[in-house]
Amino acid sequence: MIPVITPEQARAADAASPVPIGELIARAGSAVAGAAIRLMGGTYGRTVVVIAGPGNNGADGRHAGRLLAEHGCRVITVSTDALMRSIDDIVGPATGGADLVIDAAFGTGFRGSWSPPDVGDVPVLAVDVPSGLDAISGRAGAVLPAALTVTFQAAKPGHLMGDGPRLAGRLEVVDIGLALGEPHAMLATDDDVAAWLPQREITAHKWSVAVHLVAGSESMAGAGILSARGAFRAGAGMVRWSHPGPVVIDPIEAVHERLPASDWAASVLDDVHRFGALIIGPGLGRRGEVPAEAASLIFGSSLPVVVDGDGLFALTWNPHGSPASLRSRTGPVVLTPHDGEYATLLGDGPGDDRIAAANRLVAETGAVVLLKGPTTVVAGPDGRTWLVDAGDERLATAGSGDVLSGVIGAFLASGMSATTAAVAGAHVHGLAGQRCALGATASDISAAVPLVLSELTAGRGS
């Protein structure tokens, strides 16, 4: 995992460090200089412009500039109060231009605005955070988009949320010897997920990882199909797909059960104990008795459950009351809202601070909450929050979330905790999207899941 800390936690770590501030600046500046050399591919004949602000961020940049000059770079350091309109004005017209701009103008505590110069196509290396990017929300004012951001000891939420991933570029986290307390969140890595994934025993059979899916309807059968596929692809040996109304019989591997028009929760509950996890909601619909029946099923079973799509809607229209009623449920719950579903559950949207928003829903429900987004937030009742940035724009396709619910359900049925199943599910789902070409469908994403699992678990037992 990569720790993620707030600006306040970073300042506290600086203040508590026994290492003198001058030494910390030297370590940070050395890391920036090394990253600059790698980014430029050397120092000979290179021209670097350092934009240095008045605080420690500027001091880091100045130290990096001195080291680069010692290595043969032409270094021009300019303060933020003496900036010109363009990088050419700073470097001069007869020098061939700059090879790199180091943005050391303002750090994580900056709350104002500034007017950066026009750098054209010159790459930018940001020190700690691109100046003008909110380090909590990732909301941006005037910012120089960076090719690379070098940050110290831990990532900041703003690197990963909002406009951060687009503006921070590649993120490099450098250890400069600061001691951290409990992080604000953790960024999941391949190694984390690989360590959590269960190994199938040689004695395994199809019921070893069994999922009961209640999803789909006559007009939205595809949601159930995709969720079932996601579960199978993530390791489920048995998927029973129960659906009110007729649907297309696909995937053929699933055991299909058509539910009666009413009072169907009781029939599902009769033998749900045979399964390892329950998935409720993808494409289930909202007509008639469906929300009440879905809620009865959620509250009537103690199985680990993934509640997605119309199952989330059912939690706001159920005889048990508000989503806070989930606290009375004995088994673990994973809620998977997008922003609109979040607003349905709590009355307003998540806002800019998505980590705080996910934890707000955890506090309300006692469930594990997976708040979908470009960077997915997974928060649990244990107080820990995970971020997953494996996905990209290829996941923005109809049915992608249904595949995700199936993957999480299979992981739950395999014995993973609700939190690790949600984090691993989001990470594997994101990596599966990366294996696909732009324009891929949700079916393509589900088909890539076994490849991702194979890559993550390669070398086990060797």
Residue, then its C-alpha position, 0 to 999 in steps of 0.5 A: m500500500i501507499p500511504v495517503i496523508t493530508p497536508e495537516q498530517a504532513r506538517a505534523a510529521d515535519a514538526a515532529s521529526p528529529v531531523p533538522i528542517g535543512e536536512l529534510i529540504a536537502r533530501a527533498g531537493s536531492a530527490v527532485a534533482g534526481a527525478a529531473i535528470r531522469l526525466m530529461g535523460g541527462t544534464y549536458g546542455r540542458t536548461v532548467v527553469v525553477i519557479a521557487g515560492p517563498g516557503n519550504n516548497g520553494a526551498d526544495g526547488r532551489h536546492a534541486g536547482r543548485l544540484l542540477a547546476e553542479h551537474g552541468c545544467r543551466v539553471i534559471t531560478v525565478s521567484t513567484d513575484a517576478l514571473m514573466r508571461s512565458i517561459d521564453d521571456i524567462v529563458g531568453p530568445a537566443t538560448g534554444g528554450a528550456d528543457l524542463v520547468i520545476d514547479a516549486a511555487f507553492g505547496t500543499g497549504f496554498r489556498g490562494s491563486w497565482s498566474p503561472p507562465d505559459v510553458g508551451d510544450v516544455p515538460v513540468l516537474a511539480v514539487d510535492v503538488p502542482s501549485g494551485l491544486d487543492a491537496i485534499s479534493g484535487r480541485a484546481g485553479a490555475v495550475l501547470p499540468a505536470a508530467l511528473t510530481v515528486t511528493f514526499q513520504a506519502a501521497k496526498p488525496g489531491h494527487l488522486m482525486g478530482d483533477g489531480p490525476r490529470l494535472a499531477g502526471r506520474l506520481e513518485v513518492v519519495d521516502i525522506g525519513l519522516a515518521l507517519g502516524e495512521p494515514h488518512a487513506m491507503l492507495a491499493t497496489d498490485d501487491d496488496v491485492a495479490a496477497w489478499l486473493p485466495q488460493r483455490e484448494i485442490t479439493a475445491h468443488k463448484w460450491s466452494v465459491a457459490v454466489h446467489l445473484v438476485a438481479g435483472s428484469e425483463s427490460m434489464a436482463g443484461a445487468g444480471i448477465l454481466s453481474a453473473r459473468g463477473a462472478f464466474r470470471a472472478g472465481a465463482g464455481m456456482v452462480r444461481w441467478s434469480h430474477p423476477g420476470p422472464v430474461v434471456i438465459d445467459p450465461i449458460e453456466a448460471v442456474h436460473e430461477r424465475l421468481p414469482a411476481s410477488d412475495w419472492a424474498a421468502s423463496v430466495l431465503d429458503d436455501v440462501h444459506r447454501f451460498g457464500a455471498l449474495i448480490i442484490g440489485p443490478g437491473l432489478g427494477r423499481r416497479g411494484e413490490v420489487p423494492a420492498e422484496a429486495a429490502s426484505l431479502i437484504f435484511g432477512s439474510s445474514l450472508p455477506v451481501v453486495v447491494d448495487g443498483d436498484g438494491l440501493f434504491a430499495l434501501t430508501w423505500n423499505p419497511h425497515g426505515s432508512p439506510a441506517s437500518l443496515r446497522s441491525r443486520t448481522g452479516p457484512v454489507v458492501l454498498t456500491p453507489h455512484d454519485g446519484e445513488y449516494a444522493t438517493l441514500l443520504g439526500d445530497g451528493p458526495g461533494d468535493d471531499r469524496i473520502a469524507a463522503a464515503n466515511r459519512l455513509v459508513a457512519e450512517t449504515g455501518a456498511v463497507v462503502l465503495l464510492k465509484g469514481p475515477t478514483t474509487v474510495v472504499a471505506g469501512p467501519d474499521g475506520r480505514t479508507w482505501l483508494v483504488d486508481a487502477g481504472d480509467e475511462r475504459l470503464a465508462t461503459a454501460g454494464s461495467g458496474d454490474v461486472l464489478s458487483g459480480v467480482i466483489g460477490a465472488f471475492l466475498a464468497s471465497g472468504m475475503s472480508a467485506t473491505t478487502a473484497a471491495v478493494a480487490g474487486a475495484h482494483v481487479h476490475g480497473l486492471a481488466g479495463q486497462r487490458c481492453a481497447l478504448g470502445a470495449t464493452a462490459s463483456d470485454i471487461s469481464a472477459a479480461v478478469p481471469l487474465v488479471l487474476s493470473e498475472l496477479t497470482a503468477g509465481r505462487g508456490s514457486 
